[in-house]
Amino acid sequence: MKKFLKRVSVIIILSIFVFRPGISQDTASGLDFLNIGPSAQILAMGEGSVAVPTGSSSIYSNPSLLSFEKRSGLQVNYSLWIANLNNQFAAFHTKRDRFTFGMGVYGTQSEDFQARDQPGQSTGTFSISYFSLSGAAAYQLGPFSVGITGQFLREEIFQLRANGYAFNFGTSARLYDDRVTAGFSVNNIGKMENLNETSSALPSLLKAGIAIQLVEFSTPGKNDLPILLSTFSEWARPLENNYTGDFTVENADNDYLTVGIDTEIADLIQLYSAYRFGPTERPYSLGMGLLMDPIKVNYSFIPFSTGYGTAHSFGVEYYFN
């Protein structure tokens, strides 16, 4: 019975993470949710945020970026993903001189899967869920910062349970009067317990990127609007053949490059757009942020290229001294 349920679970996970004919899935795991940006801003940037501070959600991208936040903050986010998946995220960070500390929870869940121990009528329904509880610390010394995140992980499929752990390590630097930020991180290094007979693979990643403030100008006219135009890029490589992204083309190079534009208008509106070059079912991403200090509201729109639908993400940030 357990072996059968295990096989059913694997099939479900493959189908959720966009398996399709002609595409070979490589060590796919439901823990791929760790590669899905927890916040609307990160999703709008195509997850190319290793060099861009994104509030408390930097815990899951590059924890060293917490040092470059000007104030402490809270963040909550809800994502409507494809295949009836719902992703929830909440976190906070607090600044203490050169140190910044943060904590976060991130999870995904889908329900109403039919269980069968033989062909025919189902014996009931069950759900699958994945959960991360994290703590992070960052230390800044001049223009440089280092950070670490520790995660407790849990996966639940029907009656099967497994716990595990993972770490994110990051470093970053701000240069040229803070107009250039460079970042590097190694994410999701750890291990899971066996889920029945085997353990789920963690989506370990090596990431490096840069963000540059290109130009700042004002629109002509009586009511000038200051506009700041920035660009960001990120290169990522899955580690140890544990690639668990949207899909893997057989014999393909799984490295990918994300590039994007960030436009800030009058310190009130931020517009994001990004494109990912590499193996993905969602190459485009768009989003916006509305700044109403001390609150920021974010939204992102992520279409899938294979007709699986469109994901939407909504988030709110609150900053305090």
C-alpha positions in Angstrom: 0.0 0.0 0.0 2.7 2.5 1.0 4.7 1.6 -2.2 1.7 2.3 -4.3 1.0 5.6 -2.5 4.6 6.6 -3.0 4.3 6.0 -6.7 1.1 8.0 -6.8 2.7 10.8 -4.9 5.6 11.0 -7.4 3.3 11.1 -10.3 1.3 13.9 -8.7 4.4 15.9 -8.0 5.6 15.5 -11.6 2.3 16.7 -12.9 2.2 19.7 -10.6 5.6 20.9 -11.6 4.7 21.0 -15.3 5.6 17.6 -16.6 4.6 17.1 -20.3 5.3 14.6 -23.1 8.6 15.1 -24.8 10.2 16.7 -21.7 12.2 14.5 -19.3 11.9 15.4 -15.6 15.2 15.2 -13.8 15.0 14.3 -10.1 11.9 16.4 -9.7 10.8 17.2 -6.2 7.9 19.1 -4.5 10.7 21.0 -2.7 11.0 22.9 -5.9 8.9 25.5 -4.1 12.2 26.8 -2.6 13.1 27.9 -6.1 9.9 29.8 -6.5 10.3 33.4 -5.2 8.4 33.8 -1.9 7.4 37.5 -2.6 5.7 39.3 -5.5 8.7 41.5 -6.0 11.1 38.5 -6.4 8.6 36.8 -8.8 8.3 40.0 -10.9 12.0 40.0 -11.2 12.1 36.5 -12.5 13.8 35.4 -9.3 16.8 37.5 -10.5 17.2 39.1 -7.0 20.6 37.9 -5.8 21.9 41.5 -6.0 18.7 43.3 -5.2 17.4 43.9 -1.6 13.8 42.8 -1.5 13.0 43.3 2.2 12.5 40.3 4.5 12.2 37.9 1.5 16.0 38.3 1.0 16.2 35.5 3.6 15.4 33.0 0.8 17.4 34.7 -2.1 20.6 36.2 -0.6 20.5 36.8 3.2 23.5 39.2 3.1 21.2 41.7 1.4 19.3 42.2 4.7 22.2 44.5 5.7 21.3 46.9 3.0 17.8 47.5 4.2 17.5 51.0 5.7 14.9 50.0 8.2 13.4 47.0 10.0 10.3 45.5 8.3 7.5 43.0 8.1 6.4 41.2 4.9 3.4 39.0 4.0 2.7 37.5 0.6 0.2 35.2 -1.1 0.7 33.6 -4.5 -1.9 31.9 -6.7 0.2 29.3 -8.5 -0.8 26.9 -11.2 -2.3 23.4 -10.6 -4.3 24.8 -7.7 -1.2 25.5 -5.6 -1.2 28.3 -3.1 2.1 29.7 -1.7 2.1 31.6 1.5 5.0 33.6 3.0 5.5 35.8 6.0 8.7 37.2 7.5 10.3 40.1 9.4 13.8 41.5 9.8 15.3 43.8 12.4 18.4 45.9 12.4 20.9 46.0 15.2 24.0 48.2 14.4 26.0 46.1 11.9 23.8 43.1 12.4 20.5 42.3 10.8 18.4 39.4 11.9 15.3 37.9 10.2 12.8 35.0 10.5 10.4 33.7 7.9 7.8 31.0 7.2 7.1 29.8 3.6 4.8 27.0 2.5 2.8 25.6 -0.3 -0.2 23.3 -0.3 -2.7 21.7 -2.6 -5.7 19.6 -1.6 -8.3 17.2 -2.9 -6.1 14.6 -4.6 -7.9 11.3 -5.1 -6.3 8.3 -3.4 -6.6 4.7 -4.9 -5.1 1.4 -3.8 -6.4 -0.3 -6.9 -8.0 0.8 -10.2 -11.6 2.1 -9.9 -13.3 4.3 -7.4 -11.1 6.4 -5.1 -10.8 5.6 -1.4 -10.8 9.3 -0.5 -8.8 12.5 -0.9 -5.6 13.7 0.5 -3.4 16.8 0.3 0.3 17.6 -0.2 2.2 20.4 1.6 5.7 21.7 1.9 6.9 24.0 4.6 10.0 26.0 5.5 10.7 27.8 8.8 13.8 30.0 8.5 16.1 32.2 10.6 18.8 34.5 9.1 21.6 36.8 10.2 23.6 39.3 8.2 26.7 41.3 9.1 27.8 44.5 7.3 31.4 45.8 7.3 31.6 49.0 5.2 30.3 48.3 1.7 30.4 44.5 2.2 28.0 42.1 3.8 27.8 38.4 4.5 24.7 36.4 5.6 23.4 32.9 6.4 19.9 31.4 6.5 19.0 28.2 8.3 15.8 26.4 7.4 13.8 23.6 9.0 11.9 21.8 6.2 8.9 19.5 6.2 7.0 17.7 3.5 3.7 15.8 3.9 2.1 13.6 1.2 -0.9 11.6 2.4 0.3 9.8 5.5 3.9 10.2 4.6 6.1 12.7 6.5 9.7 13.8 6.2 11.7 16.6 7.9 15.0 18.1 6.8 17.2 21.1 6.9 18.9 23.5 4.4 21.2 26.5 4.5 21.6 29.6 2.3 25.0 31.4 2.3 25.4 34.8 0.7 27.7 37.8 0.3 27.2 41.1 -1.4 28.8 44.5 -1.9 27.6 48.0 -2.7 30.0 50.1 -4.8 30.3 53.5 -6.6 28.1 55.4 -4.1 25.7 52.6 -3.8 24.9 52.7 -7.6 26.2 49.2 -8.1 25.4 46.1 -6.1 27.0 42.7 -6.6 25.7 39.5 -5.0 26.7 35.9 -4.7 24.8 33.0 -2.9 24.7 29.3 -2.5 21.1 28.2 -1.7 19.4 25.1 -0.3 22.3 23.1 0.8 21.1 20.4 3.1 19.3 17.1 3.4 15.8 15.6 3.8 14.8 12.4 5.7 13.5 9.5 3.6 9.9 9.9 2.5 8.9 6.2 2.8 11.9 4.7 0.9 13.9 7.6 -0.6 14.6 11.2 0.3 13.5 14.2 -1.8 16.3 16.1 -3.6 16.8 19.7 -2.5 17.0 22.3 -5.4 20.6 23.5 -4.6 21.7 26.5 -6.6 24.8 28.6 -7.1 23.8 32.2 -8.0 25.7 35.4 -8.9 24.4 38.7 -10.1 24.7 42.5 -10.4 22.3 45.4 -10.1 23.1 48.8 -11.6 21.4 52.2 -11.3 21.6 53.3 -14.9 20.2 56.8 -15.1 18.0 59.2 -13.1 16.1 62.0 -14.9 12.9 64.1 -14.7 10.2 64.4 -17.2 9.8 67.8 -18.8 6.9 70.1 -17.9 5.5 72.0 -15.0 5.1 68.9 -12.7 8.5 67.1 -13.0 8.4 63.4 -12.3 11.8 62.0 -11.2 12.5 58.6 -12.8 15.2 56.2 -11.7 16.0 53.4 -14.3 18.0 50.4 -13.0 18.9 47.0 -14.5 19.7 43.7 -12.8 21.0 40.3 -14.0 21.6 37.0 -12.4 23.3 33.8 -13.5 22.3 30.6 -11.7 23.6 27.0 -11.9 21.9 24.0 -10.2 24.3 21.9 -8.1 25.0 18.2 -8.1 22.5 17.5 -10.9 19.6 18.3 -8.5 17.9 20.6 -10.9 14.2 20.7 -10.0 13.0 23.7 -12.0 10.0 24.0 -14.3 11.4 21.3 -16.6 14.6 19.8 -17.9 15.2 19.2 -21.6 17.2 16.0 -22.0 21.0 16.7 -22.4 20.4 20.4 -22.0 22.6 22.9 -20.1 20.6 23.8 -17.0 22.3 27.1 -16.3 20.1 30.1 -16.8 20.5 33.8 -17.0 17.9 36.3 -15.9 17.9 40.0 -17.0 15.5 42.7 -16.1 14.6 46.4 -15.7 13.4 48.2 -12.6 11.8 51.6 -13.1 11.0 53.8 -10.1 8.7 56.8 -10.7 8.6 59.7 -8.2 9.4 57.4 -5.3 5.8 56.2 -5.6 5.6 53.5 -8.3 8.0 50.7 -9.2 7.7 48.7 -12.4 9.5 45.4 -12.9 10.0 43.3 -16.0 12.4 40.3 -16.5 13.2 37.6 -19.0 14.9 34.3 -18.2 17.2 32.6 -20.8 17.4 28.9 -20.1 15.2 25.9 -19.2 12.0 27.3 -17.9 8.2 27.3 -18.6 7.9 30.9 -17.4 10.5 33.0 -19.2 8.5 36.3 -18.8 7.6 38.1 -15.6 6.0 41.5 -14.9 5.1 43.3 -11.7 4.7 46.6 -9.9 5.0 48.1 -6.5 3.1 51.0 -4.9 5.1 52.9 -2.3 3.1 54.6 0.4 5.7 55.0 3.2 5.9 53.1 5.5 3.8 50.6 3.4 4.6 49.0 0.0 2.1 46.9 -1.9 3.5 44.5 -4.6 1.9 42.5 -7.4 3.4 40.2 -10.0 2.1 38.5 -13.1 3.8 35.3 -14.3 2.5 33.6 -17.5 3.5 30.0 -18.3 4.5 29.5 -21.9 3.0 26.0 -22.2 -0.6 26.9 -21.6 -0.7 25.8 -18.0 -2.1 29.2 -17.0 -0.8 32.3 -15.2 0.4 32.8 -11.7 -0.4 35.9 -9.7 1.3 37.1 -6.5 0.3 39.7 -4.0 2.3 41.1 -1.1 2.4 43.9 1.5 5.5 45.2 3.3 5.6 47.5 6.4 8.8 49.3 7.4 9.6 50.7 10.8 12.6 52.1 12.6 
